[in-house]
Amino acid sequence: MSASETESANAWCKSEEQFEALIANIPGAVYRCLWNVDWTILYISHGVTEICGYLPEAFLNGTLRWPDIIHPEDVKRVLGQTRRALASGSLYSTDYRIIHINGSICWVRSTGRGHFDSNGKLQWLDGYLSDISEEKRDEVVRKQAQEKLQQSEAKLQESEAKFSSAFYRSPLAMAIISLETGQYLDANDIFLETTKLSRKDVIGYTSLEIGFSDPTEREKFYCELKKNGWVREFESSYRTGSGEIRFNLLSGEIVQVNGSPHLLLVGKDITEQKQIELVLRQSEAKYRDLVQTANCIILRWDIQGIISFINQYGLEFFGFTELELLGKSVNGTIVPEHESSGRDLECLIEEICQKPDQFYLNENENICQDGTRAWISWINKPVLDDNGRFAEILSVGTNITDRKKAEEELAQRNADLETAKQNAELANQAKSIFLANMSHELRTPLNAILGFAQVMQRDLKHDPVSFQQTACANLQIIQNSGEHLLALINDILDMDKIEAGRMEINRQPLDLHYLIQSLEGMFQAKAYQKDLILNCNYTVDVPQYIETDEAKLRQILINLLGNSIKFTDSGRITLHVSTTDQVLTFEVEDTGVGMSAPEIAQLFSPFYQAMGGRESQTGTGLGLTISKKYVELLGGNLSVASTVGQGTIFKFEIPIKLAASADKKETQNYRSVIKLAPEQQTYRILVVEDKWESRTLLVKLLQPLGFEVREAQNGQEAVEIWEDWQPHLIWMDMRMPVMDGYEAVLRIRAHIKGQATAIIALTASALEQEKALVLSVGCNDFVRKPFRDGLIFDKIREHLGVHYIYAEADPAQSSDEQAEDNCHQQILTRLPLMPREWTQQLYESATLADKEWVSQLVNEITDAEPMLAANLLTLVKTFQCDMVASLAELVMSQQ
């Protein structure tokens, strides 16, 4: 844009601004409208709001038509007068009534001229609208007065008596003054009474001498009278005959009497009213003092948000001076402009003004000059001007910051309580599931233990030959079930120790390569049963010997590999170990059922089981929780990535420290002890245990070998027997009635001869602190229940130096597991050849553990499939119906 164009544009904008300013300062309203049925408004200035109460936008956007607000009785007349003026091409001017927005009637004068095109066609009307309501009212009064005067002149003689009566008996002060001479011609008694003058002091005197105490007021009164021909409610002061200054409200009108102009003057004494106003002003001053000293924020601001008043308390509270606040917007000063409270200010003003007769309450966050925030509770009330229009808003504010903080803290506490409640409910739900699973897990091995014990009792009583043939196998099943039961209990105790922070790390040299190989051998059979490929491998740079807690690392990998095999029906499971910068990385990957994101989020929570675990109804829901805690104790972190239907990868890294070597631990059974070796002394052993079963177990283990054994039911009996019998070794239970093991040990160790007795504590506690405690009171060693018989024999050998004679190892015993695997494999080979309906019945009967139904089904195939029938009956007789169901389910899934 060129400089001249820019200058022209600026000039145009300036002229536009000047035009708008000019229009805004013109009283009344300027308009432009089309000459049609609706008088469509093209432009109308804001002065229309002062005249009729409606905003210009109401006419401009078509919401309201101008004929809608014209008094119905005047519409036809206005149209006719305007049409005639337009037809003659002259200026039109017409007076008519309109209906104000508040329902009142106003008089307006519309003056304007039509705009025609070159063809003489009317385009629009330009005009000016003014409020003449007051003029009309005065005109009515004036006309009424003139009519009365004219009537008085016409009937002066007839109505003189009546006029005199009305004039003299009027409750207002009245007087008649000649405008030609300025003299008082007459005055009524009220006039004389209020002025405290006699008639002779008034009649013949001029208004310069009486009536006005201030010549300036008299000049203004007569000037207005000369201009309008009348005066209404003119306030003035006058001096009474006694010299007292009083106040009057004068009205006057020029009337003709006998062809001469006279002033009919009517006065009302307002001295008492003025005194009341003075009292009110004094009261207002007191009110202002009260406002300034009030212990709350008092604020006045207009509907544009501009502050017009704030009391001293408010200034001190916000930290501003009057100069910094008065005339400024609340936005950007005491209200944060760019926050919700600032953005909502316009809506707040609108809501306050919608209910002018009510107090509007709101709370918002305000800001002080130093940037600090404060919550204020505001009580708002709109203030109206004399015309009933909204002028300002009065707001009274109270600081509620402390209350808000308390509410927020309470809300946070409630939220925390709700979260805790939800967590507790989830925990209770998880524990309920855990208890249901634990019931199943615990009852399964207990069922085998109790069941085979009953079988052995029955065979021993009724079929000794069968007892001798099956006793070893049955006892092996009982022992395996007992060890499984012990493992479940240990899981629960480990979880308790982890949560209590009592779990310790026992770092020792470990052959890592051997550990990986042994795990592969441990799970290979289970993988083979499910037709899965299991690979356990490590990179060439993985060290063979490291220092770590072997038991915990082994347990982590057993849990992860066991889960992968459990939840994988086809494909492979891979354990891969690698190393980088003295950090070992373990990854267990499977192609199993996978997990969803919500399941992964809860996976490591105690007692939680994913969908696969819940459907299988196995496990305690503690394995992964314990594994994660173990990994963290070893200095790493366990993570998981999974896709539903595709598989899962568990990964963890732990720092390592290299070791020179490690003892390779081979899995082997204790050698069976037959008896004590000959040519040894007789060893006396005291068994102290309050439970008969536990005492009897130890006695039956020790007496057949050649030990001399006595029993005690509590610590007090133990001390008495020790004093008389002097045993070489005491097996001491630590928790007993009457006197516990701790007190008994202390009493024995209190004697010199008590130092020669070996005391080994027996306890069912799984806590490491328990071991330290029993050793501190004087016990030589510590054995937890349940225990292996070989451990008992080894402890006696260690503390007394005894020698045993051992039985040769039974080669058949080591092949039991292989025989079981062969049985399962033979079933998986032949069972797919059977009809699916028969296999389905086998699965259902085995699931219900209905041995009679299973046996009936097996008998049906004995002739056709003797090997399959024999293997199935073996499982049924050994209480392994669950294995029969699993094998049948596997076969059906592959058919």
BELUR-V408593 format. One record per residue. N is the residue number from 1. RES is the residue in one small letter. PHI is phi in whole degrees, -180 to 180 (* if undefined). BURIAL is # if it has 16 or more other C-alpha atoms within 10 Angstrom, else .. Layout:
N/RES/PHI/BURIAL, N/RES/PHI/BURIAL
//
This chain:
1/m/*/., 2/s/-75/., 3/a/-65/., 4/s/-69/., 5/e/-65/., 6/t/-62/., 7/e/-64/., 8/s/-65/., 9/a/-63/., 10/n/-64/., 11/a/-66/., 12/w/-62/., 13/c/-60/., 14/k/-65/., 15/s/-66/., 16/e/-61/., 17/e/-63/., 18/q/-65/., 19/f/-62/., 20/e/-62/., 21/a/-64/., 22/l/-63/., 23/i/-61/#, 24/a/-62/., 25/n/-90/., 26/i/-82/., 27/p/-66/#, 28/g/91/#, 29/a/-135/#, 30/v/-100/#, 31/y/-143/#, 32/r/-138/#, 33/c/-144/#, 34/l/-84/#, 35/w/-91/#, 36/n/-139/., 37/v/-61/., 38/d/-92/., 39/w/49/#, 40/t/-58/#, 41/i/-81/#, 42/l/-93/., 43/y/-156/., 44/i/-154/#, 45/s/-78/#, 46/h/-68/#, 47/g/-64/#, 48/v/-63/#, 49/t/-64/#, 50/e/-68/#, 51/i/-83/#, 52/c/-118/#, 53/g/91/., 54/y/-90/#, 55/l/-74/., 56/p/-57/#, 57/e/-62/., 58/a/-63/., 59/f/-86/#, 60/l/-74/., 61/n/-92/., 62/g/85/., 63/t/-65/., 64/l/-135/#, 65/r/-99/#, 66/w/-63/#, 67/p/-61/#, 68/d/-66/., 69/i/-102/#, 70/i/-76/#, 71/h/-58/#, 72/p/-54/., 73/e/-74/., 74/d/-104/., 75/v/-60/#, 76/k/-63/., 77/r/-65/., 78/v/-64/#, 79/l/-65/., 80/g/-66/., 81/q/-63/., 82/t/-68/#, 83/r/-64/., 84/r/-67/., 85/a/-66/#, 86/l/-68/#, 87/a/-64/., 88/s/-88/., 89/g/75/., 90/s/-96/., 91/l/-68/., 92/y/-99/#, 93/s/-153/#, 94/t/-146/#, 95/d/-106/#, 96/y/-157/#, 97/r/-98/#, 98/i/-128/#, 99/i/-100/#, 100/h/-64/#, 101/i/-59/., 102/n/-88/., 103/g/96/., 104/s/-78/., 105/i/-101/#, 106/c/-123/#, 107/w/-99/#, 108/v/-128/#, 109/r/-121/#, 110/s/-107/#, 111/t/-126/#, 112/g/-177/#, 113/r/-147/#, 114/g/-83/#, 115/h/-112/#, 116/f/-114/., 117/d/-85/., 118/s/-67/., 119/n/-93/., 120/g/80/., 121/k/-88/., 122/l/-68/., 123/q/-97/., 124/w/-158/#, 125/l/-115/#, 126/d/-111/#, 127/g/-157/#, 128/y/-131/#, 129/l/-117/#, 130/s/-130/#, 131/d/-88/#, 132/i/-117/#, 133/s/-59/#, 134/e/-66/., 135/e/-63/., 136/k/-66/., 137/r/-62/., 138/d/-64/#, 139/e/-63/., 140/v/-63/., 141/v/-61/., 142/r/-63/#, 143/k/-63/., 144/q/-63/., 145/a/-65/., 146/q/-63/#, 147/e/-62/., 148/k/-66/., 149/l/-66/#, 150/q/-64/., 151/q/-65/., 152/s/-66/#, 153/e/-65/#, 154/a/-69/., 155/k/-121/., 156/l/-58/#, 157/q/-70/., 158/e/-73/., 159/s/-107/., 160/e/-60/., 161/a/-66/., 162/k/-64/., 163/f/-63/., 164/s/-61/., 165/s/-63/., 166/a/-66/., 167/f/-65/#, 168/y/-80/#, 169/r/-96/., 170/s/-62/., 171/p/-74/., 172/l/-104/#, 173/a/-72/#, 174/m/-133/#, 175/a/-152/#, 176/i/-118/#, 177/i/-124/#, 178/s/-78/#, 179/l/-79/#, 180/e/-78/., 181/t/-106/., 182/g/78/#, 183/q/-91/#, 184/y/-74/#, 185/l/-95/#, 186/d/-162/#, 187/a/-156/#, 188/n/-87/#, 189/d/-65/#, 190/i/-64/#, 191/f/-62/#, 192/l/-66/#, 193/e/-68/., 194/t/-72/#, 195/t/-87/#, 196/k/54/#, 197/l/-122/#, 198/s/-92/., 199/r/-62/., 200/k/-70/., 201/d/-79/., 202/v/-110/#, 203/i/-63/#, 204/g/94/#, 205/y/-90/#, 206/t/-94/#, 207/s/-72/#, 208/l/-74/., 209/e/-92/., 210/i/-139/#, 211/g/104/#, 212/f/-124/#, 213/s/-86/#, 214/d/-118/., 215/p/-58/., 216/t/-64/., 217/e/-64/#, 218/r/-61/#, 219/e/-64/., 220/k/-63/., 221/f/-62/#, 222/y/-71/#, 223/c/-66/., 224/e/-68/., 225/l/-65/#, 226/k/-66/., 227/k/-71/., 228/n/-106/., 229/g/85/., 230/w/-160/#, 231/v/-139/#, 232/r/-124/., 233/e/50/., 234/f/-91/., 235/e/-86/#, 236/s/-150/#, 237/s/-114/#, 238/y/-145/#, 239/r/-108/#, 240/t/-78/#, 241/g/-62/#, 242/s/-89/., 243/g/91/., 244/e/-80/., 245/i/-91/., 246/r/-129/#, 247/f/-120/#, 248/n/-130/#, 249/l/-116/#, 250/l/-100/#, 251/s/-131/#, 252/g/-150/#, 253/e/-152/#, 254/i/-80/#, 255/v/-128/#, 256/q/-99/#, 257/v/-125/., 258/n/56/., 259/g/81/., 260/s/-112/., 261/p/-75/., 262/h/-129/#, 263/l/-105/#, 264/l/-91/#, 265/l/-104/#, 266/v/-122/#, 267/g/-127/#, 268/k/-128/#, 269/d/-72/#, 270/i/-121/#, 271/t/-60/., 272/e/-61/., 273/q/-63/., 274/k/-63/., 275/q/-65/., 276/i/-63/., 277/e/-62/., 278/l/-63/., 279/v/-61/., 280/l/-64/., 281/r/-64/., 282/q/-64/., 283/s/-64/., 284/e/-64/., 285/a/-64/., 286/k/-64/., 287/y/-61/., 288/r/-63/., 289/d/-62/., 290/l/-64/., 291/v/-62/#, 292/q/-68/#, 293/t/-100/., 294/a/-65/., 295/n/-91/., 296/c/-157/#, 297/i/-87/#, 298/i/-119/#, 299/l/-133/#, 300/r/-121/#, 301/w/-150/#, 302/d/-87/#, 303/i/-74/#, 304/q/-96/., 305/g/89/#, 306/i/-88/#, 307/i/-78/#, 308/s/-110/#, 309/f/-159/#, 310/i/-149/#, 311/n/-78/#, 312/q/-64/#, 313/y/-61/#, 314/g/-64/#, 315/l/-62/#, 316/e/-68/., 317/f/-65/., 318/f/-84/#, 319/g/82/., 320/f/-110/#, 321/t/-100/., 322/e/-60/#, 323/l/-61/., 324/e/-80/., 325/l/-115/#, 326/l/-63/#, 327/g/85/., 328/k/-102/#, 329/s/-76/#, 330/v/-64/#, 331/n/-71/#, 332/g/91/., 333/t/-114/#, 334/i/-103/#, 335/v/-122/#, 336/p/-62/#, 337/e/-65/#, 338/h/-99/., 339/e/-112/., 340/s/-60/., 341/s/-64/#, 342/g/-74/#, 343/r/-67/., 344/d/-90/., 345/l/-63/#, 346/e/-62/., 347/c/-65/., 348/l/-62/#, 349/i/-60/#, 350/e/-63/., 351/e/-67/., 352/i/-64/#, 353/c/-77/#, 354/q/-70/., 355/k/-129/., 356/p/-66/#, 357/d/-92/., 358/q/-124/., 359/f/-86/., 360/y/-107/#, 361/l/-104/., 362/n/-153/., 363/e/-126/., 364/n/-151/., 365/e/-92/#, 366/n/-107/#, 367/i/-128/#, 368/c/-91/#, 369/q/-62/., 370/d/-82/., 371/g/94/., 372/t/-70/., 373/r/-103/#, 374/a/-146/#, 375/w/-87/#, 376/i/-121/#, 377/s/-98/#, 378/w/-108/#, 379/i/-112/#, 380/n/-116/#, 381/k/-144/#, 382/p/-70/#, 383/v/-110/#, 384/l/-100/., 385/d/-85/., 386/d/-64/., 387/n/-94/., 388/g/80/., 389/r/-93/., 390/f/-67/., 391/a/-114/#, 392/e/-145/#, 393/i/-123/#, 394/l/-99/#, 395/s/-125/#, 396/v/-117/#, 397/g/-116/#, 398/t/-125/#, 399/n/-71/#, 400/i/-121/#, 401/t/-59/., 402/d/-63/., 403/r/-65/., 404/k/-63/., 405/k/-62/., 406/a/-64/., 407/e/-64/., 408/e/-64/., 409/e/-64/., 410/l/-64/., 411/a/-62/., 412/q/-65/., 413/r/-63/., 414/n/-63/., 415/a/-64/., 416/d/-63/., 417/l/-65/., 418/e/-65/., 419/t/-63/., 420/a/-63/., 421/k/-62/., 422/q/-64/., 423/n/-63/., 424/a/-65/., 425/e/-64/., 426/l/-64/., 427/a/-65/#, 428/n/-63/., 429/q/-64/., 430/a/-63/#, 431/k/-68/#, 432/s/-63/., 433/i/-63/#, 434/f/-60/#, 435/l/-64/., 436/a/-63/., 437/n/-66/#, 438/m/-63/#, 439/s/-59/., 440/h/-66/#, 441/e/-65/#, 442/l/-75/#, 443/r/-70/., 444/t/-62/#, 445/p/-67/#, 446/l/-64/#, 447/n/-60/., 448/a/-67/#, 449/i/-61/#, 450/l/-68/., 451/g/-65/#, 452/f/-72/#, 453/a/-63/#, 454/q/-67/., 455/v/-61/#, 456/m/-65/#, 457/q/-62/., 458/r/-65/., 459/d/-64/#, 460/l/-63/., 461/k/-82/., 462/h/-108/., 463/d/-145/., 464/p/-56/., 465/v/-65/., 466/s/-63/., 467/f/-59/#, 468/q/-65/., 469/q/-76/., 470/t/-110/., 471/a/-60/#, 472/c/-62/., 473/a/-64/., 474/n/-64/#, 475/l/-65/., 476/q/-64/., 477/i/-64/#, 478/i/-62/#, 479/q/-66/#, 480/n/-62/., 481/s/-65/#, 482/g/-64/#, 483/e/-67/., 484/h/-63/#, 485/l/-62/#, 486/l/-64/., 487/a/-62/., 488/l/-62/#, 489/i/-64/., 490/n/-63/., 491/d/-58/., 492/i/-64/#, 493/l/-68/., 494/d/-61/#, 495/m/-62/#, 496/d/-64/#, 497/k/-67/#, 498/i/-64/#, 499/e/-65/., 500/a/-86/., 501/g/72/., 502/r/-104/., 503/m/-77/#, 504/e/-116/., 505/i/-101/., 506/n/-117/., 507/r/-84/., 508/q/-144/., 509/p/-60/#, 510/l/-140/#, 511/d/-85/#, 512/l/-67/#, 513/h/-60/#, 514/y/-65/., 515/l/-60/#, 516/i/-65/#, 517/q/-65/., 518/s/-66/., 519/l/-65/#, 520/e/-62/#, 521/g/-65/., 522/m/-64/., 523/f/-100/., 524/q/-62/#, 525/a/-64/#, 526/k/-64/#, 527/a/-65/#, 528/y/-63/., 529/q/-60/., 530/k/-98/#, 531/d/58/., 532/l/-108/#, 533/i/-98/., 534/l/-115/#, 535/n/-125/#, 536/c/-121/#, 537/n/-141/., 538/y/-148/#, 539/t/-74/., 540/v/-66/., 541/d/-90/., 542/v/-72/#, 543/p/-66/#, 544/q/-81/#, 545/y/-116/#, 546/i/-137/#, 547/e/-105/#, 548/t/-164/#, 549/d/-88/#, 550/e/-60/#, 551/a/-61/., 552/k/-73/#, 553/l/-63/#, 554/r/-61/., 555/q/-64/., 556/i/-60/#, 557/l/-68/#, 558/i/-62/#, 559/n/-61/., 560/l/-68/#, 561/l/-67/#, 562/g/-61/., 563/n/-64/#, 564/s/-61/#, 565/i/-67/#, 566/k/-62/#, 567/f/-106/#, 568/t/-121/#, 569/d/-100/#, 570/s/-155/#, 571/g/107/., 572/r/-145/#, 573/i/-127/#, 574/t/-129/#, 575/l/-107/#, 576/h/-123/#, 577/v/-120/#, 578/s/-139/#, 579/t/-140/#, 580/t/-151/., 581/d/51/., 582/q/60/., 583/v/-128/., 584/l/-92/#, 585/t/-116/#, 586/f/-114/#, 587/e/-130/#, 588/v/-115/#, 589/e/-117/#, 590/d/-136/#, 591/t/-114/#, 592/g/-86/#, 593/v/-71/#, 594/g/74/#, 595/m/-141/#, 596/s/-85/., 597/a/-60/., 598/p/-62/., 599/e/-68/., 600/i/-62/#, 601/a/-61/., 602/q/-104/., 603/l/-60/#, 604/f/-95/#, 605/s/-75/#, 606/p/-58/#, 607/f/73/#, 608/y/-82/#, 609/q/-131/#, 610/a/-70/#, 611/m/-56/., 612/g/-61/#, 613/g/-67/#, 614/r/-67/., 615/e/-69/., 616/s/-76/., 617/q/56/#, 618/t/-130/#, 619/g/88/#, 620/t/-104/#, 621/g/79/#, 622/l/-112/#, 623/g/-58/#, 624/l/-71/#, 625/t/-62/#, 626/i/-64/#, 627/s/-60/#, 628/k/-63/#, 629/k/-65/#, 630/y/-61/#, 631/v/-60/#, 632/e/-66/., 633/l/-63/#, 634/l/-82/#, 635/g/96/., 636/g/-124/#, 637/n/-146/#, 638/l/-98/#, 639/s/-125/., 640/v/-144/#, 641/a/-130/., 642/s/-151/#, 643/t/-130/., 644/v/-60/., 645/g/83/., 646/q/-118/., 647/g/139/#, 648/t/-142/#, 649/i/-127/#, 650/f/-100/#, 651/k/-140/#, 652/f/-149/#, 653/e/-125/#, 654/i/-136/#, 655/p/-71/#, 656/i/-130/#, 657/k/-127/., 658/l/-70/., 659/a/-125/#, 660/a/-70/., 661/s/-164/., 662/a/-155/., 663/d/-74/., 664/k/-85/., 665/k/-94/., 666/e/-100/., 667/t/-82/., 668/q/-150/., 669/n/-84/., 670/y/-62/., 671/r/-73/., 672/s/-74/#, 673/v/-86/#, 674/i/-91/., 675/k/-168/#, 676/l/-74/#, 677/a/-65/., 678/p/-69/., 679/e/62/., 680/q/-122/., 681/q/-70/., 682/t/-84/., 683/y/-97/., 684/r/-98/#, 685/i/-127/#, 686/l/-105/#, 687/v/-105/#, 688/v/-111/#, 689/e/-162/#, 690/d/-79/#, 691/k/-89/., 692/w/-60/., 693/e/-61/., 694/s/-68/., 695/r/-63/#, 696/t/-63/., 697/l/-58/., 698/l/-67/#, 699/v/-61/#, 700/k/-70/., 701/l/-75/., 702/l/-93/#, 703/q/-60/., 704/p/-62/., 705/l/-80/., 706/g/117/., 707/f/-80/#, 708/e/-93/., 709/v/-124/#, 710/r/-125/#, 711/e/-122/#, 712/a/-140/#, 713/q/-91/#, 714/n/-156/#, 715/g/-66/#, 716/q/-64/#, 717/e/-63/., 718/a/-62/#, 719/v/-63/#, 720/e/-64/., 721/i/-65/#, 722/w/-60/#, 723/e/-62/., 724/d/-85/., 725/w/-106/., 726/q/54/#, 727/p/-67/#, 728/h/-76/#, 729/l/-145/#, 730/i/-122/#, 731/w/-90/#, 732/m/-113/#, 733/d/-73/#, 734/m/-93/#, 735/r/-120/#, 736/m/-146/#, 737/p/-76/., 738/v/68/., 739/m/-143/#, 740/d/-81/#, 741/g/-68/#, 742/y/-62/#, 743/e/-66/., 744/a/-63/#, 745/v/-63/#, 746/l/-61/#, 747/r/-69/#, 748/i/-68/#, 749/r/-70/#, 750/a/-71/., 751/h/-98/., 752/i/-63/., 753/k/-70/., 754/g/-72/#, 755/q/-71/., 756/a/-84/., 757/t/-89/#, 758/a/-80/#, 759/i/-122/#, 760/i/-114/#, 761/a/-77/#, 762/l/-115/#, 763/t/-149/#, 764/a/-94/., 765/s/-72/., 766/a/-102/#, 767/l/-86/#, 768/e/-67/., 769/q/-63/., 770/e/-63/., 771/k/-64/#, 772/a/-62/., 773/l/-67/., 774/v/-69/#, 775/l/-70/#, 776/s/-71/., 777/v/-84/#, 778/g/127/#, 779/c/-73/#, 780/n/-85/., 781/d/-157/#, 782/f/-147/#, 783/v/-132/#, 784/r/-91/., 785/k/-90/., 786/p/-75/., 787/f/-132/., 788/r/-87/., 789/d/-63/., 790/g/-63/., 791/l/-66/., 792/i/-62/#, 793/f/-66/#, 794/d/-65/#, 795/k/-65/#, 796/i/-65/#, 797/r/-62/., 798/e/-67/., 799/h/-94/#, 800/l/-111/., 801/g/73/., 802/v/-74/#, 803/h/-122/#, 804/y/-118/#, 805/i/-108/., 806/y/-106/., 807/a/-83/., 808/e/-70/., 809/a/-68/., 810/d/-86/., 811/p/-63/., 812/a/-68/., 813/q/-65/., 814/s/-72/., 815/s/-97/., 816/d/-60/., 817/e/-66/., 818/q/-65/., 819/a/-63/., 820/e/-64/., 821/d/-63/., 822/n/-64/., 823/c/-59/#, 824/h/-63/#, 825/q/-66/#, 826/q/-64/., 827/i/-64/#, 828/l/-65/#, 829/t/-79/., 830/r/-95/., 831/l/-63/#, 832/p/-62/#, 833/l/-80/., 834/m/-82/., 835/p/-61/., 836/r/-63/., 837/e/-63/., 838/w/-67/., 839/t/-63/#, 840/q/-64/#, 841/q/-65/#, 842/l/-62/#, 843/y/-63/#, 844/e/-66/#, 845/s/-68/#, 846/a/-70/#, 847/t/-62/#, 848/l/-82/., 849/a/56/#, 850/d/-89/., 851/k/-63/#, 852/e/-65/., 853/w/-65/#, 854/v/-61/#, 855/s/-62/#, 856/q/-62/., 857/l/-65/#, 858/v/-66/#, 859/n/-62/#, 860/e/-68/., 861/i/-112/., 862/t/-58/., 863/d/-71/., 864/a/-78/., 865/e/-132/#, 866/p/-63/., 867/m/-68/#, 868/l/-62/#, 869/a/-62/#, 870/a/-64/#, 871/n/-66/#, 872/l/-66/#, 873/l/-66/#, 874/t/-60/., 875/l/-65/#, 876/v/-65/#, 877/k/-67/., 878/t/-96/., 879/f/60/#, 880/q/-114/#, 881/c/-60/#, 882/d/-63/#, 883/m/-69/#, 884/v/-59/#, 885/a/-62/#, 886/s/-63/., 887/l/-65/#, 888/a/-66/#, 889/e/-63/#, 890/l/-62/#, 891/v/-64/#, 892/m/-65/#, 893/s/-67/., 894/q/-99/., 895/q/-80/.
//
